[in-house]
Structure formats: structure tokens, C-alpha cells
């Protein structure tokens, strides 16, 4: 199997989980209008990549941000991972900075985990 095909095969479960998660989000208006997806991954040609970097694209930013504060945090950052993948060094640094600034950060491996984390987050500070 080629390198590109192995990457696509590996990313597919995460993509499917993220799409399932967004289907749930669309059905929940109290969340739908406050959840931001950050399309910060993917391979791009060099010119597009350079332009995005000039416009502020930053490595390490999580996949989603829920801009609803609770009594203990300003909002919730959500990073999806597949299989045994872990946070990159850039993501670990971002999580540390965000937590220091009063945000909650979580890593999830499925749509169900993401949904459960949002429900827990919203209940924990109310």
C-alpha cells in the first residue's frame, strides 16, 4: 500500500467520527450556534500552505471550540484523535496555554466521547 493510501485509510475513522459528531451538533441548537470547527489539518500545496500560515493558521489548534462558558471555564476545546494517536507537541503546548487562560481542553476518540464531554462540561459549571 502506498504512503498516501495508508494515510487516507488511517484518517478515515476520525473523519467518520467527526461527521457523526456534527450530525448530533446540528440537532442541538443550544450548541450548534456556539461550536466552531477549525479546519487546521490536511495536505495542501506549498503556496496555499504559505498563504494560510501568513493568514494565521497555527499548528496545534484543536479541531473544535465550544464558546459557551460555565462557572469554571471560558469555553471547551475538543481535539479528535483516531486509534492510538496522541497529541503532538504543538497541541500539548496549546492545551497548556489554553488551560492556563481558563479554558477546558479534551481529547476524544469518538463522536460519543465528544458528545459526553460536551454534556459533562455544560453540567459541571452550571
C-alpha positions in Angstrom: 0.0 0.0 0.0 1.3 3.5 -0.9 2.1 6.0 1.8 -0.8 8.3 0.7 -3.3 5.4 0.8 -2.2 4.4 4.2 -2.7 7.9 5.5 -6.2 8.1 4.0 -7.1 4.8 5.4 -5.8 5.8 8.9 -7.7 9.2 8.8 -11.0 7.7 7.7 -12.2 6.6 11.2 -11.5 10.1 12.7 -13.3 11.7 9.8 -16.4 9.4 10.2 -16.5 10.2 13.9 -16.3 13.9 13.3 -19.1 13.8 10.8 -21.3 11.8 13.2 -20.5 14.3 16.0 -21.5 17.2 13.7 -24.8 15.4 12.9 -25.6 15.5 16.6 -24.5 19.1 16.9 -26.8 20.1 14.1 -29.7 18.6 16.1 -28.9 20.7 19.2 -29.5 24.4 18.6 -28.2 25.3 22.1 -24.8 24.0 21.0 -25.0 24.4 17.2 -24.6 28.1 17.1 -21.7 28.1 19.6 -19.5 25.3 18.2 -16.7 26.3 15.9 -14.9 23.8 13.6 -11.3 24.6 12.9 -10.1 23.1 9.6 -6.5 23.1 10.6 -5.4 19.8 9.1 -4.8 18.3 5.7 -2.2 18.4 3.0 -2.1 21.5 0.8 0.2 22.7 -2.0 3.1 24.8 -0.8 1.6 28.1 -2.0 -1.8 27.5 -0.2 0.1 26.4 2.9 2.3 29.5 2.9 -0.8 31.8 2.4 -2.7 30.1 5.2 0.3 30.4 7.6 0.5 34.2 6.7 -3.2 34.5 7.5 -2.7 33.0 10.9 -3.1 29.2 10.6 -1.3 27.8 13.6 -0.1 24.2 14.3 -1.6 22.7 17.4 -5.0 24.3 17.4 -7.7 21.7 18.3 -10.5 20.6 15.9 -13.4 22.3 17.7 -14.1 25.1 20.1 -17.3 25.4 22.1 -17.7 29.1 23.0 -20.0 28.6 26.0 -18.6 29.4 29.4 -19.5 27.6 32.5 -18.8 28.7 36.1 -15.2 27.3 36.0 -14.1 27.7 32.3 -14.4 30.2 29.5 -15.0 27.5 26.9 -14.2 24.0 25.7 -11.5 23.0 23.2 -12.0 19.5 21.6 -9.4 17.5 19.7 -10.4 14.3 17.9 -7.8 11.5 17.6 -8.0 8.1 15.9 -6.7 4.8 17.2 -3.6 5.2 19.3 -2.8 8.7 18.1 -1.7 11.2 20.8 -1.4 14.9 21.0 1.5 16.5 19.1 4.0 18.7 20.9 2.3 21.8 19.4 -1.1 20.5 20.6 0.2 19.8 24.1 1.6 23.4 24.2 -1.7 24.8 23.1 -3.6 22.8 25.7 -1.3 24.1 28.5 -1.7 27.7 27.4 -5.5 27.4 27.0 -5.8 25.7 30.4 -3.7 28.5 32.0 -6.0 31.0 30.4 -9.1 29.4 31.9 -10.3 27.1 29.1 -11.0 23.4 29.3 -9.4 21.1 26.8 -10.2 17.5 26.0 -9.1 14.7 23.6 -11.8 12.4 22.3 -11.7 9.3 20.1 -15.3 9.0 19.1 -18.4 11.1 18.4 -20.0 9.6 21.6 -17.0 10.7 23.7 -17.2 14.2 22.3 -21.0 14.4 23.0 -20.4 13.0 26.5 -17.7 15.6 27.1 -19.9 18.5 26.0 -22.7 17.3 28.2 -20.4 16.9 31.2 -18.8 20.3 30.6 -22.2 22.0 30.4 -23.4 20.4 33.6 -20.2 20.8 35.5 -20.3 24.5 35.7 -24.0 25.2 36.0 
